[in-house]
Each structure stands twice: as structure tokens, then as C-alpha cells.
Amino acid sequence: MCLLFETIKVENGEVRNLTYHQQRVNRSSNVNLLDYISRSVTLPISGVYKLRITYSLHSIESHEIVLYTPKKIESLKIVVDNEIEYHKKFNDRTYLSTLSAQREDCDDILIIKNNLVSDTSFANIIFFDGENWVTPNSPLLEGSCRARLICQNIISPQVISQDDLKSFSSFMIINAMLDFDLARAVDFEFSGSRLIRFPTKH
């Protein structure tokens, strides 16, 4: 099988949300993340780090842990691709990187598949409709943070088409490293074309 990977947040020596990562791993492999981490990973005692674990069906192949520096995402270029498949966290991200290269002067891309909003090139996305935070029910990848926020009733899945983008006022990028935090919410304007600009909040 193709190699897969998990990106796990390590904060002040603690592994975050491992249950949701293991749930996703269980759908593709029989490896035990907690067992591996406890035996093979030295966790930094302070700071925020990104732990990347690469694994196959029966074994963990490698890991790396690096100091985490968040990306600042304030603009997204709409990219339409009706063929893309990324239902598992494949180690080979060549196709996504090719799409990301189309972002032009934007910080990242927002992928539209079959007229439905899916994900950015590296994270799930949520939108604020004035009352609630919602997330596309057609993500390329069901992220661990997304799954937890749905379980906690903080966000809810919703069919979101490209045309629906004009009905939202804010967005937030979420993944294992970027949790729900209203301080990260970004107001945006939808141009009505394939380009979405998210101006910096003042």
C-alpha cells in the first residue's frame, strides 16, 4: 500500500488529540501510535512541535519532530478539480502540490470539486454564517481536528457550493496544528469569480 502519515501536535511535552489520530489510522493500518510514541519519540518539554509519523499497513516507517511555525493564510485562489482524490493522508502529496502552485499571488488554494467546496491544499476549512460555524460536508480528507470539532458540536457539516461562499462572512483554517480559535477567524470578501481575497483584519 502507499505510505500514509499523521501530523500530530506536541505542546509542552504533551501529545494532543491522539485519540482522533488513532481513529483515522485504524481505518488503514493496525499500528498503535501511542505505543510507538512512548517507546520511540523523545518529546520536547516546552514549546509547540509538529510530530510527523509515516506508516504503512503493519508498521511505522519513520518519524520526525520539528518546531512548529504556523502559516498565515489570508487569501485563497479557487482551483477547480473534479478528479482529485485524497481520502487518506497519503505521504505522496505531488498532486496537491501541483494544484497549490496555481495559487498565484494568494496564500493558498481552495479546491472546488464537482461545484462543492472541499479543502485547502493542507487543511480543512470552516465558515461563519453569522450564527454558526459550518464545514463542507465534502472534504477531500476528514481531518482529525474537524472530526473532534463536529463531535463537540462546535462546527457542523453542510453542503457548500462555490456560489454559497458569498453568504459567509468569515473563515478559519483548521488542522491538527491549528485548532478552533476565534482569534484566527478572518473576515473575507468573495469577488464572484474564481478568486477569493481575504483581507487582513484590523
MIDRENPA-963548 format. One line per 4 residues: number of its first residue (from 1); for each residue y, x, z of C-alpha. Coordinates in steps of 0.5 Angstrom, whole numbers, plus 500, padded with zeros to 3 digits. Layout:
<kolzas>
NUM	Y/X/Z  ...
</kolzas>
This chain:
<kolzas>
1	500/500/500  507/502/499  510/505/505  515/501/510
5	520/503/515  523/500/521  530/502/523  531/501/531
9	537/501/535  536/506/541  542/505/546  543/510/552
13	536/511/552  533/504/551  530/501/545  533/495/543
17	529/488/541  523/492/540  519/485/540  522/483/534
21	521/489/530  514/489/532  513/482/530  515/484/523
25	511/490/523  505/485/525  506/482/518  504/488/514
29	500/493/519  497/494/525  501/500/528  504/499/535
33	511/501/535  511/501/543  505/506/544  508/510/538
37	515/511/541  512/512/548  508/518/546  512/521/540
41	519/520/541  524/523/545  530/518/547  537/521/548
45	539/518/555  546/517/552  550/514/546  547/510/540
49	542/512/536  538/510/530  531/511/530  527/510/523
53	520/509/523  516/510/517  509/507/517  503/504/513
57	497/499/514  494/503/519  498/509/521  505/511/523
61	507/517/518  514/520/521  520/518/525  527/521/525
65	532/519/530  540/520/529  546/519/532  549/512/529
69	556/511/526  557/504/523  559/503/516  566/499/516
73	565/493/511  571/489/509  570/488/501  564/486/497
77	562/485/490  558/479/488  552/482/484  547/477/481
81	540/479/480  535/474/479  529/479/479  530/483/485
85	524/482/491  525/486/498  521/481/502  518/487/506
89	522/493/509  520/498/503  521/505/504  523/506/497
93	530/503/496  531/505/489  532/498/486  537/496/492
97	541/503/491  542/501/483  545/495/485  549/498/490
101	552/503/485  555/497/482  560/495/488  566/499/484
105	572/499/489  568/495/494  565/497/500  558/494/499
109	555/488/494  553/481/496  547/479/492  546/473/489
113	539/470/486  538/464/483  545/462/485  544/463/492
117	547/468/497  542/473/500  544/479/503  548/485/502
121	545/492/500  543/494/507  544/488/512  543/480/513
125	550/476/513  553/470/516  558/466/515  563/462/520
129	565/455/517  570/453/522  565/451/527  558/454/527
133	556/461/524  550/460/519  546/465/515  543/464/508
137	536/461/508  534/465/502  535/472/505  532/478/501
141	529/480/508  528/477/514  532/482/519  530/483/526
145	537/481/528  537/475/524  530/472/527  533/473/534
149	540/470/533  536/464/530  531/464/536  537/464/541
153	541/458/537  547/463/535  546/462/528  542/457/523
157	539/458/516  543/454/511  542/453/503  549/457/501
161	550/457/494  555/462/490  560/456/490  559/455/497
165	563/461/499  570/458/498  568/454/504  567/459/509
169	573/463/513  569/469/516  563/473/515  559/478/519
173	554/483/517  548/483/522  542/488/522  538/492/528
177	544/496/529  550/491/528  549/485/533  553/479/533
181	560/481/536  566/476/534  570/483/534  567/485/528
185	568/478/524  572/479/518  576/474/515  576/473/508
189	578/470/501  574/468/496  577/470/489  573/465/485
193	570/470/481  564/475/482  569/479/486  570/477/494
197	575/481/497  575/481/505  582/484/507  582/488/514
201	584/483/520  591/485/523
</kolzas>
